[in-house]
């Protein structure tokens, strides 16, 4: 089970890392899309949201402070999903379907991120595990 978890962490972590880096490399294009959805300060929103994805990726890949990574994903997914993929507001049937697919995908990814909170820490093969101090041996009574 530990191997499956490690493989899953790599897959999910790389997904978020790729998404975060890709967003930062395409700020101009993504800012225009965010502006079309009514996002205030779209360039700043794109940069901050993709930095959150990179932070989450680092936490998931390394196992360092996974709750912080999950928090970054929650802060990313809630506004992005509700603002950028508000399918209920779309008039065009194709846009409605596209936004509904992305809304549901993001909602599922949010749920899977929250499941990471149920895994006891430190995670196997984690930066946190190797950095944890060794427990003190019990002292003999004097």
C-alpha positions, 0 to 999 in steps of 0.5 A: 500500500505504501508503494501505491500511495507513493506512486499516487503522490508523484502522479498528483504532485506532478499534475499540480506542478505542471499546472502551476508552472504552465499557468505562470508561463502563460500569465498573459493568455490566462489573465485575459480569460480570467478577465473575461470571467470578471476576476478582479486583478486578473494577472495577480490572480493568475500568478497567486493561484498558480503559486498555490498549485506549486506550493501544493505540489511541493508539499505533496511530492515531498510530504513536507507539511501536507496540511499546508499543501491541502490548504493551498489547494482549498484556497485555489479550488474554491474561488477558481471553481466557483468563478471560472467555471460557473456553468449555471451562468453560461448561455451557450450550451457548449460553454455550459457543458465545458464549464460543467466538466471543469467544475466537476473535475475541480470539485473531485480534485478538491475532494481528493485533496481533502482525503490527504488530511486523513493520512497519518503524518509523517507520510512514508518517504517524506521530507517530514519523516527524515527531519523528525527528531529521534524519540528520547529513550526512557530514563531510568528511575534514580 
